[in-house]
Amino acid sequence: MFEIVVLAVISFCIVSILWFTLKTGISPMPSSVQVRLVILKASEQADDGAVVDLGSGWGTLLFAMAKKYPDRQLIGYELSWLPWAYSRIVVAMCGMQHVRIYRSSFLDADFSNSSLLLCYLHPEGMQVLQQKLLDDQPVRALLVSSTFAFSDVAPVHTIRVDDLYQTPVYVYRFKKKRAVGVQHKE
Ligand SMILES: C[S@@+](CC[C@H](N)C(=O)[O-])C[C@H]1O[C@@H](n2cnc3c(N)ncnc32)[C@H](O)[C@@H]1O
């Protein structure tokens, strides 16, 4: 009986992760340690203000940011139920008062008090995010994207991580109305 319950729970977890991977277009795979270190360093270019992880997965990057910035508000948005629940438990157990993780889409979020946006998405996700940041809800923030770039906005820097894939990390600076530092590719 115990084995059946364990098997059912494991199957539920696997199906849940697969379902949300298909739904969002990306798995909750965390950024590698090398990529995380590069993003942490790049984050120093942002002004003071809330830090938001757009798709926070298991919370690995968000927790590293929370450690680096104990006096700032850290916000994660994650749709996938299991990584969201896990990261919420870690937040509660570690007493991270300055971290909030919402089980909702970052596309519905308001970034007006945020100074730093982080993402590790996929090409279509970047396209939708680009439209939100350029047209629907312009922001004043630094955005650091692992692996994937915007199609119509140029980064202020592109950093190549010293790993097997030479993973690109793109740094964008958005200044309300239009992305600045940022030549639009028109
Ligand atoms: C590759 S993981 C990145 C995890 C973490 N940011 C990191 O770098 O370690 C991408 C996550 O984005 C989530 N995601 C994709 N689209 C989303 C959306 N619109 N709203 C919230 N989460 C989303 C996925 O569920 C997935 O867990």
The ligand as a Gaussian input file, in Angstrom:
#p B3LYP/6-31G(d) Opt

LIG

0 1
 C       14.456000      27.588000     -17.032000
 S       13.461000      27.961000     -15.617000
 C       14.415000      29.256000     -14.868000
 C       14.456000      29.168000     -13.366000
 C       15.228000      30.282000     -12.670000
 N       14.828000      31.590000     -13.142000
 C       16.712000      30.118000     -12.856000
 O       17.295000      30.849000     -13.698000
 O       17.314000      29.262000     -12.195000
 C       12.112000      28.867000     -16.382000
 C       10.848000      28.879000     -15.525000
 O        9.965000      29.876000     -16.049000
 C        8.642000      29.446000     -15.757000
 N        7.732000      30.245000     -16.609000
 C        7.663000      30.290000     -17.955000
 N        6.729000      31.163000     -18.371000
 C        6.184000      31.705000     -17.236000
 C        5.177000      32.688000     -16.995000
 N        4.543000      33.303000     -17.998000
 N        4.906000      33.017000     -15.711000
 C        5.548000      32.422000     -14.676000
 N        6.514000      31.475000     -14.848000
 C        6.831000      31.124000     -16.106000
 C        8.681000      27.963000     -16.068000
 O        7.631000      27.273000     -15.425000
 C       10.069000      27.585000     -15.541000
 O        9.998000      27.088000     -14.240000

